[in-house]
Amino acid sequence: MTEDRCRLVLIVPDMPDTAQCAEIVGNALRGGDVASVIVPQYGLDDTAFQKHAEAIVPVIQKAGAAALVVDNSRVAGRVKADGLHISGNAEALAEAVEKHVPKLIVGGGNAMDRHHALEMGEIQPDYIFFGKIDGDIKPEAHSKNVALGEWWSAMIEIPAIVMGGTDPASALVVAESGVEFVALGKAVFSDPAQAAAIVTRVNAELDEKAPRFEA
């Protein structure tokens, strides 16, 4: 069981070849426990993004993870995704929560400081995301996001996801902050052939070393 420690969230990589992308995501998910997978639009128009999501969302769901489409509620509904990840401000998050909960999971990011985080928390989303989904630009997780996650998880019950870095080892540092989820993108997908092995290794490390949540 992994419910009592920090779990993995994956960010689908920016790949123009939909079939290849779906295959790579599927391979990664075979590596072990993943709570959810965030599916960004990456500049595709809505028609192309819908086709992209139609191929990827079932792969995610078949593996037992939740598929979260970024910002596009129309595509999320059409492809029967599990939820919406809102990358905008508190106003955008509030609108999505009002329209789509409880039918969809709705969570949000872009909480750059404590004030913004608390503003988002008042909306009662399903989770809050610290960092940007393309914010894995260094090996380690951004220290500000880890600190925000630690502060948040010590006092607020709404689950938090913190964006990790390009090094898979960053997942444990995030887990040690006490948050429920760590998001990895490039750390898993920069070498697609190794994606499943990296998911396996990160899960093993979290099993061994991540703090346990109290029941």
Buried (B, 14 or more C-beta within 10 A) or exposed (E): EBEEBBBBBBBBBBBEEBEEBBBBBBBBBEBBBBBBBBBBBBEBEEEBBBBBBBBBBBBBBEBEBBBBBBBBBEBBBBBEBBBBBBBEBBEBBBBBBEEBBEEBBBBBBBBBEEEBBBBBBEBEBBBBBBBBBBBBEEBBBBEEBBBBBBBBBEEEEBBBBBBBBBBBBBBBBBBBBBBBBBBBBBBBBEEBEBBBBBBBBBBEBBEEEBEEEEE
